Amino acid sequence: MTEEVLSSPIGDLRINESDHGEVFAQGLYAGSVNPVFFSIKLPARDRLEEVDFGFVRARIADVKTHTDAARDFLIAELGLNPETEDEAQLIGGPELTFWGGTHWSILFSEGNLPILEPYGVIVNFHDERITGFDDLTDAEEV
C-alpha cells in the first residue's frame, strides 16, 4: 500500500491505496470533544477535486445528531426497550466513510450492544436518511 498526504478544504488527508486499487482519503476531524476518524472513497488517487467537501464537512460536523439517529434506529431494528437501555453506552467510537455521491456510513465498534462483537456494526445513510445496517458479527478479519 502506498501513502501520501494532501491538503484539502477539510484539512490534511492521508491518501491510501490498497493492493486492490481502492483509494481512500482519510483524516481526523478534531472540531468536537471526541475526534472523529473519517474516510472518503475516491474514484482514483488523482481525483480529490471530485469530492463534495461541503457534504462531507456537514456530516462530520453534525456527527452527534447522526450518531443519535443511528442509535435510535438500532434500538428499533434490534427490538430493544429504549427505556431500559443506557443510551449513552450502547454505541460509540463512530468512524464515518463516504462512498461517493450522497452514500455514506458510520461504523460503530465500541459500546454495549452484543452486535458490536467482534468488528462492530455499520449504519448506512443516503444523504440524511438511514437506509439500513450491516451486522459485522460474522465478518472475517481482512
N, CA, C and O atoms as CSV, one atom per row, in Angstrom:
chain,resi,resn,atom,element,x,y,z
A,1,MET,N,N,0.848,-1.169,0.000
A,1,MET,CA,C,0.000,0.000,0.000
A,1,MET,C,C,0.897,1.237,0.000
A,1,MET,O,O,1.817,1.345,0.810
A,2,THR,N,N,0.621,2.169,-0.915
A,2,THR,CA,C,1.371,3.415,-0.942
A,2,THR,C,C,0.568,4.495,-0.235
A,2,THR,O,O,-0.653,4.388,-0.117
A,3,GLU,N,N,1.244,5.528,0.233
A,3,GLU,CA,C,0.573,6.541,1.038
A,3,GLU,C,C,1.176,7.917,0.784
A,3,GLU,O,O,2.381,8.055,0.576
A,4,GLU,N,N,0.303,8.943,0.806
A,4,GLU,CA,C,0.745,10.326,0.711
A,4,GLU,C,C,-0.260,11.195,1.453
A,4,GLU,O,O,-1.365,10.748,1.760
A,5,VAL,N,N,0.121,12.437,1.742
A,5,VAL,CA,C,-0.757,13.371,2.438
A,5,VAL,C,C,-1.013,14.563,1.520
A,5,VAL,O,O,-0.083,15.161,0.979
A,6,LEU,N,N,-2.314,14.900,1.354
A,6,LEU,CA,C,-2.700,16.039,0.532
A,6,LEU,C,C,-3.521,17.017,1.345
A,6,LEU,O,O,-4.231,16.629,2.272
A,7,SER,N,N,-3.420,18.281,0.995
A,7,SER,CA,C,-4.200,19.332,1.637
A,7,SER,C,C,-5.584,19.370,0.992
A,7,SER,O,O,-5.713,19.195,-0.220
A,8,SER,N,N,-6.624,19.600,1.806
A,8,SER,CA,C,-7.990,19.667,1.292
A,8,SER,C,C,-8.744,20.752,2.048
A,8,SER,O,O,-8.234,21.280,3.037
A,9,PRO,N,N,-9.949,21.095,1.602
A,9,PRO,CA,C,-10.748,22.095,2.310
A,9,PRO,C,C,-11.129,21.685,3.740
A,9,PRO,O,O,-11.552,22.526,4.533
A,10,ILE,N,N,-10.980,20.402,4.070
A,10,ILE,CA,C,-11.301,19.953,5.437
A,10,ILE,C,C,-10.058,19.489,6.189
A,10,ILE,O,O,-10.158,18.753,7.171
A,11,GLY,N,N,-8.899,19.918,5.730
A,11,GLY,CA,C,-7.652,19.584,6.401
A,11,GLY,C,C,-6.811,18.603,5.608
A,11,GLY,O,O,-7.164,18.202,4.499
A,12,ASP,N,N,-5.691,18.228,6.205
A,12,ASP,CA,C,-4.803,17.266,5.556
A,12,ASP,C,C,-5.447,15.893,5.539
A,12,ASP,O,O,-6.012,15.441,6.536
A,13,LEU,N,N,-5.353,15.237,4.391
A,13,LEU,CA,C,-5.904,13.894,4.229
A,13,LEU,C,C,-4.794,12.951,3.795
A,13,LEU,O,O,-3.999,13.254,2.905
A,14,ARG,N,N,-4.767,11.820,4.440
A,14,ARG,CA,C,-3.807,10.770,4.097
A,14,ARG,C,C,-4.457,9.931,2.993
A,14,ARG,O,O,-5.539,9.377,3.182
A,15,ILE,N,N,-3.795,9.846,1.858
A,15,ILE,CA,C,-4.308,9.094,0.719
A,15,ILE,C,C,-3.703,7.703,0.763
A,15,ILE,O,O,-2.483,7.541,0.730
A,16,ASN,N,N,-4.562,6.706,0.838
A,16,ASN,CA,C,-4.119,5.317,0.905
A,16,ASN,C,C,-4.698,4.538,-0.267
A,16,ASN,O,O,-5.883,4.656,-0.578
A,17,GLU,N,N,-3.866,3.752,-0.904
A,17,GLU,CA,C,-4.320,2.884,-1.985
A,17,GLU,C,C,-4.009,1.443,-1.605
A,17,GLU,O,O,-2.870,1.096,-1.294
A,18,SER,N,N,-5.035,0.624,-1.636
A,18,SER,CA,C,-4.849,-0.779,-1.279
A,18,SER,C,C,-4.184,-1.520,-2.434
A,18,SER,O,O,-4.056,-0.992,-3.539
A,19,ASP,N,N,-3.774,-2.725,-2.164
A,19,ASP,CA,C,-3.195,-3.572,-3.208
A,19,ASP,C,C,-4.214,-3.883,-4.297
A,19,ASP,O,O,-3.845,-4.271,-5.405
A,20,HIS,N,N,-5.522,-3.710,-3.976
A,20,HIS,CA,C,-6.599,-3.992,-4.926
A,20,HIS,C,C,-7.009,-2.752,-5.712
A,20,HIS,O,O,-7.937,-2.813,-6.519
A,21,GLY,N,N,-6.325,-1.619,-5.486
A,21,GLY,CA,C,-6.576,-0.416,-6.246
A,21,GLY,C,C,-7.621,0.525,-5.682
A,21,GLY,O,O,-7.893,1.557,-6.294
A,22,GLU,N,N,-8.222,0.214,-4.536
A,22,GLU,CA,C,-9.185,1.124,-3.924
A,22,GLU,C,C,-8.420,2.263,-3.258
A,22,GLU,O,O,-7.418,2.039,-2.580
A,23,VAL,N,N,-8.908,3.492,-3.460
A,23,VAL,CA,C,-8.220,4.669,-2.950
A,23,VAL,C,C,-9.125,5.386,-1.948
A,23,VAL,O,O,-10.290,5.663,-2.234
A,24,PHE,N,N,-8.570,5.680,-0.769
A,24,PHE,CA,C,-9.306,6.388,0.271
A,24,PHE,C,C,-8.497,7.585,0.752
A,24,PHE,O,O,-7.280,7.505,0.921
A,25,ALA,N,N,-9.195,8.695,0.967
A,25,ALA,CA,C,-8.615,9.861,1.623
A,25,ALA,C,C,-9.098,9.794,3.066
A,25,ALA,O,O,-10.302,9.713,3.310
A,26,GLN,N,N,-8.180,9.827,4.024
A,26,GLN,CA,C,-8.544,9.635,5.423
A,26,GLN,C,C,-8.046,10.786,6.274
A,26,GLN,O,O,-6.970,11.340,6.050
A,27,GLY,N,N,-8.870,11.130,7.265
A,27,GLY,CA,C,-8.499,12.218,8.145
A,27,GLY,C,C,-9.116,12.070,9.518
A,27,GLY,O,O,-9.875,11.138,9.783
A,28,LEU,N,N,-8.778,12.999,10.376
A,28,LEU,CA,C,-9.302,13.037,11.735
A,28,LEU,C,C,-9.890,14.414,11.963
A,28,LEU,O,O,-9.179,15.419,11.919
A,29,TYR,N,N,-11.196,14.458,12.209
A,29,TYR,CA,C,-11.870,15.721,12.488
A,29,TYR,C,C,-11.777,15.967,13.976
A,29,TYR,O,O,-12.319,15.199,14.770
A,30,ALA,N,N,-11.096,17.031,14.362
A,30,ALA,CA,C,-10.882,17.317,15.780
A,30,ALA,C,C,-11.707,18.503,16.255
A,30,ALA,O,O,-11.394,19.090,17.291
A,31,GLY,N,N,-12.752,18.869,15.525
A,31,GLY,CA,C,-13.559,20.028,15.870
A,31,GLY,C,C,-14.599,19.775,16.936
A,31,GLY,O,O,-15.418,20.652,17.210
A,32,SER,N,N,-14.594,18.609,17.546
A,32,SER,CA,C,-15.552,18.301,18.601
A,32,SER,C,C,-14.788,17.772,19.813
A,32,SER,O,O,-13.563,17.647,19.785
A,33,VAL,N,N,-15.526,17.467,20.867
A,33,VAL,CA,C,-14.902,16.959,22.088
A,33,VAL,C,C,-14.144,15.665,21.802
A,33,VAL,O,O,-13.009,15.495,22.246
A,34,ASN,N,N,-14.776,14.754,21.058
A,34,ASN,CA,C,-14.145,13.495,20.687
A,34,ASN,C,C,-13.801,13.537,19.200
A,34,ASN,O,O,-14.705,13.626,18.370
A,35,PRO,N,N,-12.528,13.475,18.846
A,35,PRO,CA,C,-12.160,13.487,17.429
A,35,PRO,C,C,-12.823,12.330,16.671
A,35,PRO,O,O,-13.023,11.248,17.222
A,36,VAL,N,N,-13.159,12.576,15.406
A,36,VAL,CA,C,-13.846,11.588,14.576
A,36,VAL,C,C,-12.959,11.232,13.386
A,36,VAL,O,O,-12.532,12.110,12.636
A,37,PHE,N,N,-12.685,9.942,13.222
A,37,PHE,CA,C,-11.929,9.447,12.082
A,37,PHE,C,C,-12.896,9.293,10.905
A,37,PHE,O,O,-14.029,8.845,11.080
A,38,PHE,N,N,-12.436,9.672,9.694
A,38,PHE,CA,C,-13.294,9.513,8.523
A,38,PHE,C,C,-12.472,9.106,7.310
A,38,PHE,O,O,-11.271,9.361,7.231
A,39,SER,N,N,-13.158,8.463,6.366
A,39,SER,CA,C,-12.559,8.042,5.103
A,39,SER,C,C,-13.471,8.468,3.963
A,39,SER,O,O,-14.695,8.458,4.090
A,40,ILE,N,N,-12.859,8.839,2.858
A,40,ILE,CA,C,-13.599,9.205,1.654
A,40,ILE,C,C,-13.082,8.336,0.520
A,40,ILE,O,O,-11.907,8.422,0.161
A,41,LYS,N,N,-13.951,7.494,-0.054
A,41,LYS,CA,C,-13.537,6.657,-1.181
A,41,LYS,C,C,-13.420,7.541,-2.416
A,41,LYS,O,O,-14.343,8.277,-2.765
A,42,LEU,N,N,-12.276,7.452,-3.061
A,42,LEU,CA,C,-12.015,8.246,-4.262
A,42,LEU,C,C,-12.094,7.356,-5.500
A,42,LEU,O,O,-11.772,6.170,-5.429
A,43,PRO,N,N,-12.519,7.915,-6.633
A,43,PRO,CA,C,-12.530,7.112,-7.857
A,43,PRO,C,C,-11.110,6.771,-8.324
A,43,PRO,O,O,-10.899,5.759,-8.993
A,44,ALA,N,N,-10.143,7.616,-7.969
A,44,ALA,CA,C,-8.734,7.374,-8.296
A,44,ALA,C,C,-7.884,8.310,-7.447
A,44,ALA,O,O,-8.388,9.300,-6.916
A,45,ARG,N,N,-6.620,8.005,-7.319
A,45,ARG,CA,C,-5.698,8.775,-6.483
A,45,ARG,C,C,-5.690,10.263,-6.845
A,45,ARG,O,O,-5.606,11.106,-5.952
A,46,ASP,N,N,-5.774,10.592,-8.098
A,46,ASP,CA,C,-5.663,11.986,-8.533
A,46,ASP,C,C,-7.024,12.667,-8.718
A,46,ASP,O,O,-7.125,13.633,-9.475
A,47,ARG,N,N,-8.071,12.182,-8.040
A,47,ARG,CA,C,-9.422,12.716,-8.249
A,47,ARG,C,C,-10.011,13.341,-6.989
A,47,ARG,O,O,-11.229,13.321,-6.810
A,48,LEU,N,N,-9.181,13.890,-6.119
A,48,LEU,CA,C,-9.641,14.517,-4.882
A,48,LEU,C,C,-10.586,15.685,-5.172
A,48,LEU,O,O,-11.481,15.969,-4.377
A,49,GLU,N,N,-10.391,16.362,-6.303
A,49,GLU,CA,C,-11.231,17.515,-6.638
A,49,GLU,C,C,-12.691,17.130,-6.903
A,49,GLU,O,O,-13.554,18.007,-6.930
A,50,GLU,N,N,-12.983,15.858,-7.096
A,50,GLU,CA,C,-14.355,15.406,-7.341
A,50,GLU,C,C,-15.159,15.228,-6.056
A,50,GLU,O,O,-16.365,14.986,-6.119
A,51,VAL,N,N,-14.524,15.341,-4.904
A,51,VAL,CA,C,-15.195,15.153,-3.620
A,51,VAL,C,C,-16.022,16.386,-3.281
A,51,VAL,O,O,-15.548,17.513,-3.423
A,52,ASP,N,N,-17.251,16.177,-2.835
A,52,ASP,CA,C,-18.108,17.262,-2.355
A,52,ASP,C,C,-17.760,17.503,-0.885
A,52,ASP,O,O,-18.385,16.937,0.013
A,53,PHE,N,N,-16.760,18.346,-0.654
A,53,PHE,CA,C,-16.283,18.569,0.707
A,53,PHE,C,C,-17.325,19.257,1.584
A,53,PHE,O,O,-17.293,19.095,2.804
A,54,GLY,N,N,-18.237,20.011,1.006
A,54,GLY,CA,C,-19.327,20.612,1.783
A,54,GLY,C,C,-20.223,19.533,2.374
A,54,GLY,O,O,-20.618,19.616,3.537
A,55,PHE,N,N,-20.544,18.522,1.573
A,55,PHE,CA,C,-21.356,17.395,2.038
A,55,PHE,C,C,-20.641,16.656,3.167
A,55,PHE,O,O,-21.235,16.366,4.206
A,56,VAL,N,N,-19.366,16.356,2.952
A,56,VAL,CA,C,-18.571,15.640,3.949
A,56,VAL,C,C,-18.469,16.456,5.235
A,56,VAL,O,O,-18.701,15.929,6.323
A,57,ARG,N,N,-18.130,17.716,5.120
A,57,ARG,CA,C,-17.964,18.581,6.290
A,57,ARG,C,C,-19.260,18.656,7.102
A,57,ARG,O,O,-19.220,18.586,8.331
A,58,ALA,N,N,-20.404,18.797,6.433
A,58,ALA,CA,C,-21.688,18.904,7.136
A,58,ALA,C,C,-21.992,17.640,7.939
A,58,ALA,O,O,-22.484,17.732,9.064
A,59,ARG,N,N,-21.709,16.466,7.383
A,59,ARG,CA,C,-21.989,15.204,8.103
A,59,ARG,C,C,-21.035,15.036,9.287
A,59,ARG,O,O,-21.446,14.596,10.361
A,60,ILE,N,N,-19.783,15.380,9.093
A,60,ILE,CA,C,-18.809,15.255,10.176
A,60,ILE,C,C,-19.135,16.238,11.299
A,60,ILE,O,O,-19.094,15.880,12.476
A,61,ALA,N,N,-19.455,17.465,10.934
A,61,ALA,CA,C,-19.746,18.483,11.946
A,61,ALA,C,C,-20.991,18.149,12.758
A,61,ALA,O,O,-21.124,18.578,13.904
A,62,ASP,N,N,-21.906,17.381,12.161
A,62,ASP,CA,C,-23.158,17.027,12.830
A,62,ASP,C,C,-23.154,15.555,13.256
A,62,ASP,O,O,-24.205,14.915,13.303
A,63,VAL,N,N,-21.975,15.025,13.565
A,63,VAL,CA,C,-21.841,13.599,13.875
A,63,VAL,C,C,-22.695,13.188,15.077
A,63,VAL,O,O,-23.201,12.065,15.105
A,64,LYS,N,N,-22.868,14.053,16.057
A,64,LYS,CA,C,-23.680,13.685,17.221
A,64,LYS,C,C,-25.135,13.433,16.821
A,64,LYS,O,O,-25.738,12.462,17.278
A,65,THR,N,N,-25.698,14.283,15.986
A,65,THR,CA,C,-27.079,14.092,15.528
A,65,THR,C,C,-27.212,12.768,14.779
A,65,THR,O,O,-28.175,12.029,14.985
A,66,HIS,N,N,-26.250,12.471,13.914
A,66,HIS,CA,C,-26.298,11.236,13.124
A,66,HIS,C,C,-26.058,10.008,14.001
A,66,HIS,O,O,-26.657,8.955,13.781
A,67,THR,N,N,-25.186,10.145,14.988
A,67,THR,CA,C,-24.946,9.046,15.927
A,67,THR,C,C,-26.205,8.765,16.751
A,67,THR,O,O,-26.559,7.606,16.965
A,68,ASP,N,N,-26.870,9.801,17.206
A,68,ASP,CA,C,-28.115,9.631,17.965
A,68,ASP,C,C,-29.185,8.961,17.104
A,68,ASP,O,O,-29.890,8.068,17.574
A,69,ALA,N,N,-29.309,9.387,15.843
A,69,ALA,CA,C,-30.294,8.784,14.939
A,69,ALA,C,C,-29.951,7.314,14.684
A,69,ALA,O,O,-30.843,6.466,14.656
A,70,ALA,N,N,-28.674,7.013,14.500
A,70,ALA,CA,C,-28.248,5.629,14.276
A,70,ALA,C,C,-28.535,4.772,15.509
A,70,ALA,O,O,-28.994,3.637,15.383
A,71,ARG,N,N,-28.268,5.310,16.694
A,71,ARG,CA,C,-28.555,4.581,17.933
A,71,ARG,C,C,-30.047,4.275,18.043
A,71,ARG,O,O,-30.424,3.139,18.329
A,72,ASP,N,N,-30.894,5.272,17.818
A,72,ASP,CA,C,-32.344,5.065,17.890
A,72,ASP,C,C,-32.809,4.053,16.846
A,72,ASP,O,O,-33.687,3.234,17.116
A,73,PHE,N,N,-32.218,4.112,15.656
A,73,PHE,CA,C,-32.540,3.164,14.596
A,73,PHE,C,C,-32.176,1.737,15.015
A,73,PHE,O,O,-32.970,0.815,14.829
A,74,LEU,N,N,-30.981,1.553,15.579
A,74,LEU,CA,C,-30.560,0.217,16.009
A,74,LEU,C,C,-31.424,-0.303,17.150
A,74,LEU,O,O,-31.741,-1.492,17.190
A,75,ILE,N,N,-31.810,0.566,18.074
A,75,ILE,CA,C,-32.700,0.160,19.168
A,75,ILE,C,C,-33.991,-0.397,18.585
A,75,ILE,O,O,-34.461,-1.454,19.006
A,76,ALA,N,N,-34.564,0.310,17.620
A,76,ALA,CA,C,-35.817,-0.131,16.999
A,76,ALA,C,C,-35.618,-1.412,16.188
A,76,ALA,O,O,-36.411,-2.346,16.306
A,77,GLU,N,N,-34.571,-1.464,15.368
A,77,GLU,CA,C,-34.331,-2.616,14.499
A,77,GLU,C,C,-34.006,-3.885,15.279
A,77,GLU,O,O,-34.374,-4.982,14.860
A,78,LEU,N,N,-33.326,-3.743,16.399
A,78,LEU,CA,C,-32.929,-4.904,17.192
A,78,LEU,C,C,-33.962,-5.260,18.258
A,78,LEU,O,O,-33.770,-6.207,19.020
A,79,GLY,N,N,-35.060,-4.498,18.311
A,79,GLY,CA,C,-36.141,-4.792,19.247
A,79,GLY,C,C,-35.776,-4.558,20.698
A,79,GLY,O,O,-36.265,-5.265,21.580
A,80,LEU,N,N,-34.933,-3.586,20.959
A,80,LEU,CA,C,-34.537,-3.279,22.334
A,80,LEU,C,C,-35.565,-2.351,22.969
A,80,LEU,O,O,-36.256,-1.607,22.272
A,81,ASN,N,N,-35.661,-2.398,24.272
A,81,ASN,CA,C,-36.549,-1.494,25.001
A,81,ASN,C,C,-35.752,-0.249,25.346
A,81,ASN,O,O,-34.863,-0.303,26.196
A,82,PRO,N,N,-36.060,0.888,24.692
A,82,PRO,CA,C,-35.255,2.095,24.928
A,82,PRO,C,C,-35.324,2.597,26.363
A,82,PRO,O,O,-34.427,3.316,26.805
A,83,GLU,N,N,-36.367,2.233,27.098
A,83,GLU,CA,C,-36.495,2.704,28.476
A,83,GLU,C,C,-35.576,1.960,29.435
A,83,GLU,O,O,-35.306,2.442,30.535
A,84,THR,N,N,-35.092,0.789,29.027
A,84,THR,CA,C,-34.207,0.017,29.901
A,84,THR,C,C,-32.747,0.092,29.472
A,84,THR,O,O,-31.880,-0.496,30.118
A,85,GLU,N,N,-32.471,0.806,28.393
A,85,GLU,CA,C,-31.109,0.876,27.870
A,85,GLU,C,C,-30.439,2.175,28.305
A,85,GLU,O,O,-31.068,3.233,28.345
A,86,ASP,N,N,-29.167,2.076,28.627
A,86,ASP,CA,C,-28.359,3.267,28.871
A,86,ASP,C,C,-27.874,3.730,27.510
A,86,ASP,O,O,-26.846,3.267,27.016
A,87,GLU,N,N,-28.624,4.652,26.902
A,87,GLU,CA,C,-28.360,5.059,25.523
A,87,GLU,C,C,-26.937,5.555,25.316
A,87,GLU,O,O,-26.363,5.349,24.247
A,88,ALA,N,N,-26.364,6.197,26.309
A,88,ALA,CA,C,-25.014,6.741,26.166
A,88,ALA,C,C,-23.965,5.633,26.022
A,88,ALA,O,O,-22.883,5.867,25.483
A,89,GLN,N,N,-24.285,4.431,26.504
A,89,GLN,CA,C,-23.317,3.337,26.475
A,89,GLN,C,C,-23.567,2.329,25.358
A,89,GLN,O,O,-22.779,1.398,25.195
A,90,LEU,N,N,-24.639,2.487,24.584
A,90,LEU,CA,C,-24.980,1.492,23.563
A,90,LEU,C,C,-23.980,1.438,22.418
A,90,LEU,O,O,-23.524,0.356,22.048
A,91,ILE,N,N,-23.634,2.587,21.852
A,91,ILE,CA,C,-22.698,2.631,20.736
A,91,ILE,C,C,-21.738,3.798,20.926
A,91,ILE,O,O,-22.072,4.798,21.561
A,92,GLY,N,N,-20.568,3.657,20.378
A,92,GLY,CA,C,-19.578,4.720,20.474
A,92,GLY,C,C,-18.483,4.525,19.461
A,92,GLY,O,O,-18.494,3.573,18.682
A,93,GLY,N,N,-17.540,5.434,19.480
A,93,GLY,CA,C,-16.400,5.359,18.570
A,93,GLY,C,C,-16.781,5.438,17.107
A,93,GLY,O,O,-16.315,4.620,16.315
A,94,PRO,N,N,-17.626,6.411,16.711
A,94,PRO,CA,C,-18.058,6.448,15.308
A,94,PRO,C,C,-16.909,6.744,14.350
A,94,PRO,O,O,-16.072,7.612,14.601
A,95,GLU,N,N,-16.893,6.002,13.248
A,95,GLU,CA,C,-15.968,6.250,12.134
A,95,GLU,C,C,-16.823,6.406,10.887
A,95,GLU,O,O,-17.610,5.515,10.565
A,96,LEU,N,N,-16.685,7.518,10.182
A,96,LEU,CA,C,-17.502,7.805,9.018
A,96,LEU,C,C,-16.769,7.435,7.740
A,96,LEU,O,O,-15.566,7.660,7.611
A,97,THR,N,N,-17.519,6.856,6.784
A,97,THR,CA,C,-16.978,6.562,5.458
A,97,THR,C,C,-17.939,7.131,4.422
A,97,THR,O,O,-19.147,6.902,4.483
A,98,PHE,N,N,-17.390,7.867,3.481
A,98,PHE,CA,C,-18.159,8.458,2.395
A,98,PHE,C,C,-17.842,7.676,1.129
A,98,PHE,O,O,-16.692,7.610,0.693
A,99,TRP,N,N,-18.885,7.083,0.545
A,99,TRP,CA,C,-18.707,6.140,-0.556
A,99,TRP,C,C,-18.830,6.774,-1.929
A,99,TRP,O,O,-18.537,6.129,-2.935
A,100,GLY,N,N,-19.255,8.016,-1.985
A,100,GLY,CA,C,-19.456,8.698,-3.263
A,100,GLY,C,C,-20.883,9.206,-3.349
A,100,GLY,O,O,-21.813,8.569,-2.854
A,101,GLY,N,N,-21.044,10.341,-3.973
A,101,GLY,CA,C,-22.371,10.941,-4.048
A,101,GLY,C,C,-22.893,11.213,-2.649
A,101,GLY,O,O,-22.208,11.820,-1.826
A,102,THR,N,N,-24.105,10.761,-2.387
A,102,THR,CA,C,-24.722,11.005,-1.084
A,102,THR,C,C,-24.782,9.736,-0.231
A,102,THR,O,O,-25.530,9.685,0.746
A,103,HIS,N,N,-24.012,8.727,-0.586
A,103,HIS,CA,C,-23.978,7.473,0.184
A,103,HIS,C,C,-22.806,7.521,1.165
A,103,HIS,O,O,-21.664,7.791,0.793
A,104,TRP,N,N,-23.129,7.249,2.426
A,104,TRP,CA,C,-22.101,7.260,3.453
A,104,TRP,C,C,-22.548,6.340,4.588
A,104,TRP,O,O,-23.691,5.885,4.613
A,105,SER,N,N,-21.650,6.073,5.514
A,105,SER,CA,C,-21.965,5.152,6.612
A,105,SER,C,C,-21.175,5.521,7.863
A,105,SER,O,O,-20.178,6.242,7.820
A,106,ILE,N,N,-21.670,4.989,8.976
A,106,ILE,CA,C,-20.961,5.132,10.246
A,106,ILE,C,C,-20.700,3.733,10.793
A,106,ILE,O,O,-21.620,2.929,10.941
A,107,LEU,N,N,-19.446,3.458,11.088
A,107,LEU,CA,C,-19.050,2.223,11.758
A,107,LEU,C,C,-18.973,2.517,13.251
A,107,LEU,O,O,-18.307,3.460,13.677
A,108,PHE,N,N,-19.663,1.695,14.039
A,108,PHE,CA,C,-19.554,1.769,15.496
A,108,PHE,C,C,-18.864,0.492,15.954
A,108,PHE,O,O,-19.330,-0.610,15.665
A,109,SER,N,N,-17.761,0.641,16.666
A,109,SER,CA,C,-17.024,-0.536,17.134
A,109,SER,C,C,-16.911,-0.580,18.652
A,109,SER,O,O,-16.280,-1.479,19.207
A,110,GLU,N,N,-17.527,0.399,19.323
A,110,GLU,CA,C,-17.486,0.449,20.780
A,110,GLU,C,C,-18.911,0.515,21.324
A,110,GLU,O,O,-19.812,1.040,20.670
A,111,GLY,N,N,-19.100,-0.015,22.509
A,111,GLY,CA,C,-20.399,0.075,23.166
A,111,GLY,C,C,-20.845,-1.252,23.752
A,111,GLY,O,O,-20.097,-2.230,23.770
A,112,ASN,N,N,-22.083,-1.263,24.231
A,112,ASN,CA,C,-22.621,-2.423,24.933
A,112,ASN,C,C,-23.517,-3.329,24.098
A,112,ASN,O,O,-23.959,-4.365,24.594
A,113,LEU,N,N,-23.794,-2.979,22.863
A,113,LEU,CA,C,-24.642,-3.836,22.043
A,113,LEU,C,C,-23.908,-5.128,21.698
A,113,LEU,O,O,-22.755,-5.076,21.267
A,114,PRO,N,N,-24.543,-6.280,21.875
A,114,PRO,CA,C,-23.889,-7.547,21.518
A,114,PRO,C,C,-23.490,-7.612,20.042
A,114,PRO,O,O,-22.528,-8.293,19.688
A,115,ILE,N,N,-24.226,-6.910,19.187
A,115,ILE,CA,C,-23.955,-6.922,17.752
A,115,ILE,C,C,-22.585,-6.293,17.428
A,115,ILE,O,O,-22.087,-6.454,16.314
A,116,LEU,N,N,-21.992,-5.601,18.362
A,116,LEU,CA,C,-20.712,-4.939,18.124
A,116,LEU,C,C,-19.520,-5.893,18.147
A,116,LEU,O,O,-18.438,-5.533,17.683
A,117,GLU,N,N,-19.699,-7.087,18.671
A,117,GLU,CA,C,-18.594,-8.043,18.752
A,117,GLU,C,C,-18.520,-8.882,17.497
A,117,GLU,O,O,-19.562,-9.372,17.062
A,118,PRO,N,N,-17.406,-9.078,16.901
A,118,PRO,CA,C,-16.102,-8.550,17.270
A,118,PRO,C,C,-15.698,-7.296,16.485
A,118,PRO,O,O,-14.749,-6.612,16.869
A,119,TYR,N,N,-16.422,-6.980,15.371
A,119,TYR,CA,C,-15.949,-5.913,14.483
A,119,TYR,C,C,-16.851,-4.690,14.405
A,119,TYR,O,O,-16.516,-3.725,13.717
A,120,GLY,N,N,-17.975,-4.707,15.087
A,120,GLY,CA,C,-18.851,-3.545,15.082
A,120,GLY,C,C,-20.060,-3.706,14.192
A,120,GLY,O,O,-20.357,-4.796,13.704
A,121,VAL,N,N,-20.755,-2.595,13.988
A,121,VAL,CA,C,-21.930,-2.543,13.128
A,121,VAL,C,C,-21.824,-1.272,12.279
A,121,VAL,O,O,-21.346,-0.236,12.740
A,122,ILE,N,N,-22.276,-1.378,11.046
A,122,ILE,CA,C,-22.253,-0.236,10.135
A,122,ILE,C,C,-23.689,0.202,9.890
A,122,ILE,O,O,-24.536,-0.609,9.514
A,123,VAL,N,N,-23.962,1.485,10.103
A,123,VAL,CA,C,-25.266,2.059,9.781
A,123,VAL,C,C,-25.082,2.874,8.505
A,123,VAL,O,O,-24.228,3.758,8.434
A,124,ASN,N,N,-25.900,2.562,7.497
A,124,ASN,CA,C,-25.778,3.172,6.175
A,124,ASN,C,C,-26.772,4.312,5.993
A,124,ASN,O,O,-27.902,4.256,6.477
A,125,PHE,N,N,-26.324,5.348,5.286
A,125,PHE,CA,C,-27.132,6.535,5.031
A,125,PHE,C,C,-27.151,6.852,3.540
A,125,PHE,O,O,-26.201,6.565,2.812
A,126,HIS,N,N,-28.247,7.445,3.110
A,126,HIS,CA,C,-28.331,8.105,1.808
A,126,HIS,C,C,-28.743,9.526,2.130
A,126,HIS,O,O,-29.888,9.774,2.508
A,127,ASP,N,N,-27.819,10.458,1.982
A,127,ASP,CA,C,-27.994,11.846,2.402
A,127,ASP,C,C,-28.266,11.863,3.902
A,127,ASP,O,O,-27.375,11.510,4.675
A,128,GLU,N,N,-29.439,12.251,4.340
A,128,GLU,CA,C,-29.758,12.300,5.772
A,128,GLU,C,C,-30.562,11.082,6.240
A,128,GLU,O,O,-30.815,10.936,7.436
A,129,ARG,N,N,-30.960,10.216,5.321
A,129,ARG,CA,C,-31.858,9.101,5.630
A,129,ARG,C,C,-31.073,7.809,5.871
A,129,ARG,O,O,-30.200,7.443,5.083
A,130,ILE,N,N,-31.395,7.132,6.961
A,130,ILE,CA,C,-30.799,5.829,7.243
A,130,ILE,C,C,-31.446,4.794,6.335
A,130,ILE,O,O,-32.671,4.712,6.246
A,131,THR,N,N,-30.613,4.004,5.659
A,131,THR,CA,C,-31.129,3.008,4.715
A,131,THR,C,C,-31.004,1.575,5.229
A,131,THR,O,O,-31.549,0.656,4.618
A,132,GLY,N,N,-30.307,1.371,6.328
A,132,GLY,CA,C,-30.154,0.029,6.873
A,132,GLY,C,C,-28.866,-0.091,7.660
A,132,GLY,O,O,-28.186,0.898,7.935
A,133,PHE,N,N,-28.545,-1.327,8.017
A,133,PHE,CA,C,-27.304,-1.561,8.753
A,133,PHE,C,C,-26.687,-2.875,8.329
A,133,PHE,O,O,-27.371,-3.763,7.821
A,134,ASP,N,N,-25.388,-2.989,8.543
A,134,ASP,CA,C,-24.637,-4.212,8.252
A,134,ASP,C,C,-24.097,-4.755,9.561
A,134,ASP,O,O,-23.315,-4.101,10.251
A,135,ASP,N,N,-24.526,-5.958,9.887
A,135,ASP,CA,C,-24.075,-6.664,11.077
A,135,ASP,C,C,-22.740,-7.330,10.739
A,135,ASP,O,O,-22.682,-8.190,9.860
A,136,LEU,N,N,-21.682,-6.942,11.425
A,136,LEU,CA,C,-20.349,-7.493,11.140
A,136,LEU,C,C,-19.977,-8.633,12.082
A,136,LEU,O,O,-18.814,-9.033,12.145
A,137,THR,N,N,-20.954,-9.153,12.809
A,137,THR,CA,C,-20.697,-10.221,13.785
A,137,THR,C,C,-19.983,-11.410,13.143
A,137,THR,O,O,-19.053,-11.963,13.730
A,138,ASP,N,N,-20.412,-11.807,11.941
A,138,ASP,CA,C,-19.834,-12.972,11.283
A,138,ASP,C,C,-18.776,-12.609,10.234
A,138,ASP,O,O,-18.358,-13.459,9.447
A,139,ALA,N,N,-18.352,-11.358,10.229
A,139,ALA,CA,C,-17.349,-10.916,9.247
A,139,ALA,C,C,-16.002,-11.570,9.570
A,139,ALA,O,O,-15.721,-11.957,10.705
A,140,GLU,N,N,-15.191,-11.674,8.529
A,140,GLU,CA,C,-13.853,-12.205,8.713
A,140,GLU,C,C,-12.867,-11.058,8.673
A,140,GLU,O,O,-13.049,-10.098,7.924
A,141,GLU,N,N,-11.820,-11.158,9.481
A,141,GLU,CA,C,-10.800,-10.131,9.528
A,141,GLU,C,C,-10.072,-10.063,8.198
A,141,GLU,O,O,-9.740,-11.090,7.606
A,142,VAL,N,N,-9.825,-8.837,7.733
A,142,VAL,CA,C,-9.129,-8.637,6.460
A,142,VAL,C,C,-7.666,-8.382,6.722
A,142,VAL,O,O,-6.895,-8.187,5.782
